[in-house]
């Protein structure tokens, strides 16, 4: 164990958690002090790693849903929880057909991003239509070979519901971005080594949502599109 190796009770090194707001067409983060979502101007970022998880809101129990993150959905089990306990456990392929509406497959994208002149470790969670857009971007771009830019907002309609989704482009990184990204990547990799090495299905980051976070999940405007 070294200074930067995570311990079992160590906090997650990520300092910026972002999600997509499908109604407003912007990225945002949850301000715990204010108890609300705050818009965030997302520009260029470097993708460090992409994991998978389950997020959403369980209407039957009126509780927010959270789960562990996995690297391979075909081999690693996902444990889906509310504050009341485990509601699903297994491979994603075994549970996807039985997940209630509002509980969604989610990509957890770890990034290096400059905020107020400092490069930080961030995370973007995408589900529904926003995730579909990200998957299309991945199919046509080698995301680890450049810097990703949130380029524009797309729009669509499902029935009577209109929604918005982010679009991305790939740009060439600068030497400075590459160098600063390495340091942030090392923090993440050290953490994930302990995360997966100690308990893949019940990692130390699994913790109940706060009441405020649950209320925001219940009000989520992200469209429930199949992945």
TORKE-507697 format. One record per atom (N, C-alpha, C): residue in three letters; y, z, x. Coordinates in steps of 0.02 Angstrom, whole numbers, plus 50000, padded with zeros to 5 digits. Layout:
REM residues N
ALAYZX;...
REM end
This chain:
REM residues 227
UNK499405000050042;UNK500005000050000;UNK500635000050044;UNK501124996150026;UNK501744995650064;UNK502324997150018;UNK502934996750046;UNK503534998250007;UNK503574993949944;UNK503364987549949;UNK503454982949893;UNK502824981849852;UNK502274985249870;UNK501664984649830;UNK501724988849767;UNK501584986049709;UNK501644989949647;UNK501134995549645;UNK501325001249616;UNK500865006649603;UNK500685006449529;UNK500185010349510;UNK499965010149441;UNK500505011849391;UNK500985016049412;UNK501525017949366;UNK502175014349382;UNK502135009049420;UNK502735005549442;UNK503015001349385;UNK503665000949381;UNK503974996749330;UNK503914989449348;UNK503934985349296;UNK503914978049307;UNK504534975949347;UNK504454971649398;UNK505034969649438;UNK505514964849403;UNK505314962149346;UNK505744957449309;UNK506334961249279;UNK506934958549286;UNK507534961849261;UNK507884957949205;UNK507644952049189;UNK507954947949137;UNK507404944949093;UNK507384946949030;UNK506874944548983;UNK507214940248930;UNK507034933848929;UNK507354929148884;UNK506864926448832;UNK507144924548775;UNK506754921148723;UNK507204915748692;UNK506894911448653;UNK507274906048621;UNK507404907748548;UNK508024906748526;UNK508194907748456;UNK508204901048420;UNK507714899748378;UNK507634893248347;UNK508164891548295;UNK508484896548266;UNK508994895248215;UNK509664893748247;UNK509834897648298;UNK510484896848331;UNK510474891648386;UNK509874890148412;UNK509824885248466;UNK510084887848532;UNK509894894048550;UNK510104896748615;UNK509594901648642;UNK509644902848708;UNK509234907948738;UNK509594914648731;UNK509214920048730;UNK509514926548720;UNK509054931948749;UNK509344937848758;UNK508964943648781;UNK509104949548735;UNK508654954348737;UNK508734960248695;UNK509114965648731;UNK509674967748704;UNK510074973148731;UNK509854979648698;UNK509494983848735;UNK509224989948706;UNK509774994648684;UNK510304995048723;UNK510854999648707;UNK511184997748641;UNK511284991148632;UNK511614988848571;UNK511124987748513;UNK510474987248531;UNK509974986148479;UNK510004979248448;UNK510194974248487;UNK510264967548460;UNK510134962348514;UNK510054956048493;UNK509974950548539;UNK510654948048562;UNK510704946248625;UNK511334943948654;UNK511224936948683;UNK511634931948664;UNK511554925148691;UNK511614925048767;UNK511234920648799;UNK511244919948872;UNK511314912548889;UNK511794911048933;UNK511894904148954;UNK511394902349010;UNK510854899148991;UNK510334897449040;UNK510504890749072;UNK510504890549138;UNK510634884449174;UNK510024882249213;UNK510094881849279;UNK509534879949323;UNK509124886149341;UNK508474885049350;UNK508034890349372;UNK507424887349406;UNK507084891349447;UNK506474889249481;UNK505884892749447;UNK505384888949428;UNK504784891849398;UNK504344894749453;UNK504164901049445;UNK503744904449494;UNK503014904849472;UNK502904906049408;UNK502224906749382;UNK502254906349307;UNK501694904349276;UNK501664903949203;UNK501024907349179;UNK501094912349137;UNK500524915849109;UNK500524914849033;UNK500014917549000;UNK499964916848927;UNK499874923748895;UNK500134924348834;UNK500074930648798;UNK500124929248723;UNK500144934648684;UNK500224934148611;UNK500834938348592;UNK501274935748551;UNK501854939548527;UNK501934938448452;UNK502384942348422;UNK502544941248352;UNK502604947648313;UNK502514947048247;UNK502594952648202;UNK502044952548150;UNK501704958148142;UNK501154958848095;UNK501434961448028;UNK501474956947979;UNK501764958847915;UNK501344963947877;UNK500684963747887;UNK500254968347850;UNK500374975647869;UNK500534976747933;UNK500664983647956;UNK501414984847966;UNK501814979547959;UNK502544979947969;UNK502704982448040;UNK502334979648089;UNK502424981848158;UNK502454975848205;UNK502814976648260;UNK502834971548311;UNK502174971148348;UNK502034965248374;UNK501404963948410;UNK501544962648483;UNK501134965448526;UNK501194964248598;UNK500494963648628;UNK500434960748686;UNK499774959648717;UNK499844959148792;UNK499284959548827;UNK499274958448899;UNK499374951048914;UNK499544949448975;UNK499624942548997;UNK499004940449036;UNK498814934149028;UNK498234931449063;UNK498424924949097;UNK498044923349150;UNK498164917149185;UNK497724911549158;UNK497124913249135;UNK496644908249110;UNK496394910549042;UNK496614907248989;UNK496414909248921;UNK495684907948906;UNK495354903848947;UNK494644902448935;UNK494184907548968;UNK494464911749011;UNK494044916649048;UNK494284923849040;UNK494924924849028;UNK495194931549024;UNK495344933548952;UNK495124939448933;UNK495234941848865;UNK495954944048854;UNK496174943148793;UNK496834945548772;UNK496734951248723;UNK497084956748735;UNK497054962448690;UNK497714962748652;UNK497674961548587;UNK498274961248544;UNK498354968048510;UNK498954970848515;UNK499074977548490;UNK499694978048446;UNK499694983148406;UNK500304985848375;UNK500334993248396;UNK500844996848374;UNK500875003948391;UNK500285007848362;UNK499975005148311;UNK499415008548279;UNK498765007648317;UNK498735002648361;UNK498135001548399;UNK497964994148407;UNK497354992848430;UNK497124986048443;UNK496954982548377;UNK497214976348368;UNK497054972548308;UNK496614966548322;UNK496634964148385;UNK496214958548406;UNK496054959348480;UNK495454957248498;UNK495274957248569;UNK494744951948582;UNK494864947948633;UNK494394942648650;UNK494744936748682;UNK494374931348692;UNK494674925148717;UNK495114922148663;UNK495634918648683;UNK496084915748635;UNK495724911048587;UNK495254907248613;UNK494884902548571;UNK494504906048515;UNK494324912348526;UNK493944916048477;UNK494384919148423;UNK495034919748437;UNK495464923248389;UNK496004918748358;UNK496114912848386;UNK496704908948365;UNK496694907048292;UNK496094905748264;UNK496054903748194;UNK496174909548146;UNK496084915648171;UNK496144921448127;UNK496794925348137;UNK497234922948181;UNK497874926348191;UNK498314925348130;UNK498584930748102;UNK499014930048043;UNK499654926248059;UNK499964923448009;UNK500604920048017;UNK501104925048047;UNK501484922648095;UNK501974926848129;UNK501734929648195;UNK501084928948209;UNK500804931048274;UNK500614924648311;UNK500904923748371;UNK500894917148402;UNK500674917148475;UNK500344911748494;UNK500214910448564;UNK500884909348599;UNK500964912448657;UNK501614912348691;UNK501524911148766;UNK501934906748793;UNK501954905748866;UNK502464910648895;UNK502254914148948;UNK502674918848983;UNK502854915849051;UNK503464913249055;UNK503674909249113;UNK504104913549159;UNK503854914849219;UNK504234918849267;UNK504664914249310;UNK505294916149319;UNK505774911749352;UNK506194915549402;UNK506474911849449;UNK507004914349493;UNK507644911149468;UNK508144915349454;UNK508754912849424;UNK509354916649452;UNK509894913249463;UNK510494916449489;UNK510914919149430;UNK511064925649434;UNK511474928849383;UNK512024932849418;UNK512644930949404;UNK513224934349435;UNK513174934349511;UNK512954928649539;UNK512934927949612;UNK512324930949645;UNK511864933649606;UNK511264936749633;UNK510644933449604;UNK510154931849647;UNK509534928749623;UNK509074934249598;UNK508864933649535;UNK508454938749504;UNK507794935849479;UNK507314940349467;UNK506694938449436;UNK506784938849360;UNK506684933149327;UNK506754932949254;UNK506114930549221;UNK506104931049156;UNK505524928949116;UNK505774925649053;UNK505464920049036;UNK505614916548973;UNK504984916248932;UNK505014918748870;UNK504444918248825;UNK504584912848773;UNK504114908148769;UNK504184902548723;UNK503574902148677;UNK503704901148613;UNK503164900148565;UNK503394894948514;UNK502934892948471;UNK503114888248418;UNK503384881748443;UNK503914879248410;UNK504204872848428;UNK504494872748498;UNK504764878548521;UNK505034878948589;UNK504484878148640;UNK503894880948626;UNK503324880248672;UNK503074873048673;UNK503054869848615;UNK502844862848613;UNK503294858448657;UNK503944859848655;UNK504414856148697;UNK504284857448771;UNK504144863648788;UNK503994865348858;UNK503354861948882;UNK502844861648839;UNK502214858348857;UNK502334850948870;UNK502744847848828;UNK502914840748839;UNK503264839748906;UNK503704844348923;UNK504054844048987;UNK503554844649044;UNK503084849249039;UNK502574850249091;UNK502144844049102;UNK501994840649048;UNK501564834749052;UNK501884829149093;UNK502554828849093;UNK502904823349125;UNK503264825249189;UNK503204831549209;UNK503564833749269;UNK503144838649310;UNK503244838349375;UNK502924843149420;UNK503414848949429;UNK503364853849384;UNK503884858949379;UNK503954863249442;UNK503424863749482;UNK503464867749542;UNK503784863949601;UNK503944857649590;UNK504224853549644;UNK504984852949640;UNK505304856549595;UNK506024855949589;UNK506314861849550;UNK506934861049529;UNK507274866149488;UNK507294863549416;UNK507144867849369;UNK507154866049299;UNK507844867549270;UNK508074863049228;UNK508734864049196;UNK508654863449120;UNK508924868349085;UNK508964868049013;UNK509514862948998;UNK509314857048973;UNK509774851348970;UNK510104850348902;UNK509734851448848;UNK510024850348782;UNK509604853648728;UNK509874853548667;UNK509524856448610;UNK509284850948565;UNK508634850948551;UNK508354846248504;UNK508304849448435;UNK508204845348384;UNK508164848048315;UNK507594844748277;UNK507334848348229;UNK506794845748188;UNK506794849148120;UNK506304847348079;UNK506264850248012;UNK505534850747992;UNK505344856447964;UNK504674857647939;UNK504744859747866;UNK504594855347821;UNK504714856747751;UNK505454857247738;UNK505664862947710;UNK506374863947696;UNK506734867547753;UNK506344869347805;UNK506624873347859;UNK506824868947918;UNK507454869447938;UNK507694865947998;UNK507654870648057;UNK507514867948116;UNK507444872148175;UNK507704868348236;UNK507814872048289;UNK508044869148352;UNK507584871248408;UNK507544867048459;UNK507114868648516;UNK507454866348581;UNK507284869548636;UNK507604867748700;UNK507264861748732;UNK507664857848769;UNK507404852348809;UNK507574853648882;UNK507134851448926;UNK507204852948996;UNK507174846649039;UNK507494846849096;UNK507444841549145;UNK507284844649213;UNK507034840549259;UNK506864842849326;UNK507354839949376;UNK507644844249418;UNK508114842149469;UNK507884844349538;UNK508164841349589;UNK507984843149657;UNK508284849949675;UNK507884854049708;UNK508124860649729;UNK508524860049793;UNK508964864849804;UNK509334865249867;UNK508934869749915;UNK509044869049980;UNK508714873550029;UNK508844880850014;UNK509444882449991;UNK509614889349975;UNK509194891949916;UNK509114887749866;UNK508704889649808;UNK507984890949828;UNK507724886649871;UNK507034887449894;UNK506944893949932;UNK507424895549976;UNK507374901550017;UNK507434907949975;UNK507924908149931;UNK508014914049889;UNK507444914849839;UNK507164909149818;UNK506604909449771;UNK505984912549801;UNK505894911549866;UNK505304914349900;UNK505304921949897;UNK505884924949908;UNK505924932249906;UNK505754935049837;UNK506014931849785;UNK505884934049717;UNK505144932849699;UNK504884927149722;UNK504174925649710;UNK503724930949740;UNK503894933349799;UNK503474938349831;UNK503444944849791;UNK504014946849762;UNK504024952749719;UNK503554951849660;UNK503574945949630;UNK503154944449572;UNK502414944349592;UNK502264940949647;UNK501564940349668;UNK501264947049686;UNK501654951349719;UNK501414958049735;UNK501244961849671;UNK501684961249622;UNK501574964649559;UNK500944961949524;UNK500884955249520;UNK500324952249484;UNK499664953549518;UNK499684954349584;UNK499064956049620;UNK498794962749595;UNK499234967549586;UNK499024974049559;UNK498864973549484;UNK499264969549449;UNK499194968649376;UNK498494966149359;UNK498274960949392;UNK497624958049378;UNK497064961549417;UNK497224964449474;UNK496714967449515;UNK496454973949489;UNK496864977649450;UNK496654984249427;UNK496344984049357;UNK496664980549311;UNK496414980449242;UNK496664974249205;UNK496304968649210;UNK496544962349182;UNK496684962649106;UNK496284966449068;UNK496374966348996;UNK496814971948970;UNK496934977049011;UNK497374982448989;UNK497854984349045;UNK498294979749064;UNK498744980949121;UNK499254986249106;UNK499564988749159;UNK500024994349153;UNK500654992449116;UNK500804986049106;UNK501414984149071;UNK501324984348996;UNK500714985148970;UNK500614985648898;UNK500914992248874;UNK501414991848832;UNK501724997948805;UNK501984996448735;UNK501985001348691;UNK502225000248622;UNK502944997748621;UNK503104993748572;UNK503784991448563;UNK504214996948534;UNK504854996748549;UNK505315001448518;UNK505434999348446;UNK505715003848406;UNK505855002148336;UNK506344996348331;UNK506834996248376;UNK507314990748376;UNK506994984148392;UNK506534984048440;UNK506184977948458;UNK505754975448400;UNK505434980048364;UNK505024978148307;UNK505454975048252;UNK506034977948240;UNK506464975248188;UNK506694968248205;UNK506824966948269;UNK507034960248289;UNK506464955248283;UNK505854957348299;UNK505284952948291;UNK505184951248217;UNK505294956048174;UNK505214954848102;UNK505724949848077;UNK506304949448110;UNK506824944848090;UNK506804938348130;UNK506284937448170;UNK506254931648214;UNK506314925148175;UNK506704920448204;UNK506794913948170;UNK506404908448205;UNK505954910348250;UNK505544905348285;UNK505034902348237;UNK505004895848235;UNK504524892448190;UNK503804893448213;UNK503354894448166;UNK502664895748181;UNK502264889148185;UNK502344885648240;UNK502004879348249;UNK501354880448288;UNK500814877048273;UNK500194877748310;UNK500264874948380;UNK499934878148428;UNK499934875648497;UNK499274872248510;
REM end
